[in-house]
Amino acid sequence: MARRLNSGPGEAAIMAAVVDGNCGNSALHLAAMEEKMDVCRYLVEDLRLDINQTNDNGETLLFLSAFFGRTVAAKYLLAHDADPKLGGKTGSPLHAAAHKEHQGIVNLLLSRGIDVDLPSPLGTPLHLAATYGQDGTMKILLEHHADPNKVLNLDDTPLSMAIRPIPTASVNCVKLLIKAGADVDFTDSNGGSYVALAATCGSAGIMNCLLEAGANPNIADEFGITPIEVAASQGRREIVEMLFPVTSPISKLPDWSIDGIISHVKTFGLQQDKLKCQKKRAELKLKAAEAFKRSEYMMAAEMYTVAMELGPSSDDYATLLANRSLCLLRLENGSTALKDATLCRMMRPNWPKACYRQGAAFMRLKDYEKACEVFADGLKLDPKAVDIENALREATAMKT
């Protein structure tokens, strides 16, 4: 195409200027993404285009080849001086490969000396492997001495992410992290332990791993709630039965038996503790709003994260997700903002604001067609929503 347009020295300039209308991918981005090696060689070796160029999301050719598992393209790019430390707003090529369980590319990148604990807004590559249950990739990262105790956003460690069921919990990942030296008695900013988190999530397999590793089942959070009370309040009898033999008797529970604990919690609940949680959550929401006004979006997002860990109601949790999604949008982290907005909409499908947040995330990712669909859904829910109407008009114009 370039030769037809200009068979002279302007050929490279023409090819460098051509980008798609979605994420700003150049011809070289697309060639690497689809592993079209003849095109890659032509653009890199003949036209000498920048091998470290980025698209609108800050993603390099190597990042895209790692994300899509294009090993041949990744090897070629590295052989021609692609920088393995450069990446998109969600991390480096190593993060991309860890996310998608492309073990060959993970090994390839690590062989080039890339920092195994390279940070990103989503954590280290180990955080991503834990989040998505990629135990094969996790094994490779840990063999290269990835830190199993790295903390993200005040509270999130690889082990906490492996325990949570969103998007997936993994017993294998938990076992690997414990074997690698993860501190099983780590507590988050609210005093919550891994045992309490496993009690909340309800995984008997993960709870068994933690207890066998010597995790302390008696650690109470800042409101004095112990893991066995958490399990009972969640109606998880199996977890209560696992914790009962290793938990010290609690004086406020008059009948120290499995049925007695469940009955007490069912009858009296954790009313006082819930009131304390509500107060703490309200304080965090206020501080987060103040941080947002000061444009301290990362701090605001972290405070919303802590507030969510206090176990609010579904409606309140959806609000916190919507607020954190906005913070992430301001940080230009469209993919994570979309994740929060999508979960928010799942929890409150009839809330126009959830549609608005999801549509805004699609706009950031330049997926205008999906943005139009979501904004249209929001407008059906609230035909008088001027903001959504304007957003739909903008998305429609961008799509055409």
Secondary structure, DSSP 8 states (H G I E B T S, - for coil): -HHHH-SSTTHHHHHHH-B-SSS--BHHHHHHHTT-HHHHHIIIIIS---TT---TT---HHHHHHHTT-HHHHHHHHHTT--TT--BTTB-HHHHHHHTT-HHHHHHHHHTT--TT---TT--HHHHHHHTT-HHHHHHHHHTT--TT--BTTTB-HHHHHHS-SS---HHHHHHHHHTT--TT-B-TTS-BHHHHHHHHT-HHHHHHHHHTT--TT---TT---HHHHHHHTT-HHHHHHHGGGS---TT-SS-SHHHHHHHHHHHTTHHHHHHHHHHHHHHHHHHHHHHHTT-HHHHHHHHHHHHTT---HHHHHHHHHHHHHHHHHTT-HHHHHHHHHHHHHH-TT-HHHHHHHHHHHHHTT-HHHHHHHHHHHHHH-TT-HHHHHHHHHHHHHH-
